[in-house]
């Protein structure tokens, strides 16, 4: 991750980075979850609003590595993209072993958090440089929409601001300095 971690250990962060990179990969459509810093979002959220999921991540990320080691003879982050995909597919289909309560529950939680981290307001630590918004063509937060924009005859100019950059929205008592 290249920065101080808030909830994850370095080895947990390595596994998570590899997972998010395969869930929303960098491809011909553009940068993916790794570049959008989805793992940073998850780490930060696990130290705050998602703290109740912290133990599930401790157990789940260890189980991902153990399963990868068992079926592919290497830790997850060292596998080829194809082998990583095979492990993730086993998790999604609930055939991967060693997970509590099971692999599909952990897969769905990480998938959901990866989507959140890729497409969230950048204020929360993901969607770096608005990569997620660019990927889906989201033009940014609008307080008012003109008639021409409503007609959608042309692509609106992107507004690249967090909602919290507006005086209308503030995070009083927020611990991140905004």
C-alpha positions in Angstrom: 0.0 0.0 0.0 3.0 2.3 0.4 1.6 4.2 3.4 0.8 3.7 7.0 -1.9 1.1 7.6 -4.7 1.8 10.0 -6.2 -1.7 10.6 -4.4 -4.3 8.5 -1.0 -5.8 8.9 1.4 -5.6 5.9 0.8 -9.2 5.0 -3.0 -8.8 5.2 -2.7 -5.7 3.0 -0.7 -7.6 0.4 -3.4 -10.2 0.1 -6.2 -7.6 0.0 -4.3 -5.5 -2.7 -4.0 -8.7 -4.8 -7.7 -9.5 -4.3 -9.1 -6.0 -5.2 -6.8 -5.9 -8.3 -8.5 -9.1 -9.6 -12.1 -8.1 -8.6 -11.9 -4.8 -10.6 -8.8 -5.3 -12.8 -6.9 -2.7 -14.8 -7.8 -3.6 -18.4 -8.7 -2.0 -21.7 -11.5 -0.1 -19.9 -9.0 1.7 -17.7 -7.5 1.6 -14.2 -9.0 -0.7 -11.7 -9.5 -1.1 -7.9 -5.8 -1.1 -7.1 -5.2 2.3 -8.7 -8.4 3.6 -7.2 -7.0 2.6 -3.8 -9.9 0.4 -2.8 -7.6 -1.5 -0.4 -6.7 1.8 1.3 -10.4 2.6 1.6 -11.1 -0.9 3.2 -8.1 -0.6 5.6 -9.2 2.9 6.7 -12.9 1.8 7.1 -11.8 -1.2 9.2 -10.3 1.2 11.6 -13.6 3.1 11.8 -17.1 2.5 10.4 -16.4 -1.1 9.3 -14.5 -2.1 12.6 -17.1 -4.8 13.2 -15.7 -6.6 10.1 -12.1 -6.5 11.3 -12.1 -10.0 12.7 -13.7 -11.4 9.6 -10.9 -9.8 7.5 -8.2 -11.3 9.9 -9.6 -14.8 9.5 -10.7 -14.4 5.8 -7.4 -13.0 4.5 -5.5 -15.8 6.3 -7.9 -18.3 4.8 -7.3 -17.0 1.3 -3.6 -17.5 1.7 -4.0 -20.9 3.2 -6.3 -22.0 0.5 -4.0 -20.6 -2.3 -1.1 -22.5 -0.7 -3.1 -25.7 -0.5 -4.4 -25.7 -4.1 -1.7 -23.6 -6.0 1.3 -24.1 -3.7 2.0 -20.4 -3.3 0.6 -17.5 -1.2 -2.3 -15.7 -3.0 -0.3 -12.5 -3.8 2.4 -14.5 -5.6 0.0 -16.4 -7.9 -0.5 -15.6 -11.5 -3.6 -13.5 -12.3 -5.2 -16.7 -13.8 -4.5 -18.7 -10.6 -5.7 -15.8 -8.4 -8.9 -15.8 -10.5 -9.3 -19.5 -10.0 -9.0 -19.1 -6.2 -11.5 -16.2 -6.2 -13.9 -18.3 -8.3 -13.7 -21.1 -5.8 -14.4 -18.7 -3.0 -17.4 -17.2 -4.9 -18.8 -20.7 -5.7 -18.3 -21.6 -2.0 -16.0 -24.5 -2.7 -12.9 -23.0 -1.1 -12.2 -24.5 2.3 -11.0 -23.1 5.6 -13.4 -20.1 5.8 -15.7 -19.1 8.6 -18.6 -19.3 8.1 -17.8 -20.0 4.4 -15.8 -18.7 1.5 -18.7 -17.1 -0.4 -19.7 -14.9 2.6 -16.1 -13.6 2.8 -15.9 -13.2 -1.0 -19.1 -11.1 -1.1 -18.0 -8.9 1.8 -14.7 -8.1 0.1 -16.4 -7.7 -3.3 -18.9 -5.2 -1.8 -16.1 -3.3 0.0 -14.0 -3.2 -3.2 -16.9 -1.7 -5.1 -17.4 0.9 -2.4 -13.7 1.7 -2.3 -13.5 2.0 -6.1 -16.5 4.2 -6.6 -17.0 6.1 -3.3 -16.5 9.8 -2.7 -12.7 10.2 -2.5 -13.1 11.7 0.9 -13.4 8.1 2.3 -10.0 7.1 1.0 -10.8 5.3 -2.2 -11.6 6.4 -5.8 -8.2 8.0 -6.0 -8.0 10.8 -8.6 -11.7 10.0 -9.4 -10.6 6.9 -11.3 -13.8 5.0 -10.3 -16.0 7.9 -11.4 -14.2 8.1 -14.7 -14.5 4.4 -15.3 -18.3 4.5 -15.1 -18.6 8.0 -16.7 -20.0 9.6 -13.6 -19.6 13.4 -14.1 -19.5 14.3 -10.4 -21.7 15.8 -7.8 -24.2 18.4 -9.1 -26.1 20.8 -6.9 -28.0 22.0 -9.9 -28.5 20.5 -13.4 -29.1 22.7 -16.4 -31.7 22.0 -19.1 -29.0 21.1 -21.6 -27.5 18.6 -19.1 -30.9 17.1 -18.5 -31.4 16.5 -22.2 -28.1 14.5 -22.1 -27.3 15.4 -25.7 -23.7 15.8 -24.8 -21.5 14.5 -22.1 -21.4 16.8 -19.1 -18.2 18.4 -18.0 -16.7 16.4 -15.2 -16.7 18.1 -11.8 -14.0 16.5 -9.7 -14.8 17.4 -6.1 -15.7 15.5 -3.0 -19.1 16.3 -1.6 -17.2 17.5 1.4 -15.5 20.2 -0.6 -18.8 22.0 -0.7 -19.8 24.2 2.3 -23.2 22.6 2.1 -21.8 19.3 3.4 -19.4 19.3 6.4 -18.1 16.5 8.6 -18.2 18.2 12.0 -16.1 16.3 14.5 -14.5 14.2 11.7 -11.2 12.7 12.5 -9.7 13.1 9.0 -9.1 16.8 9.2 -11.9 18.0 6.8 
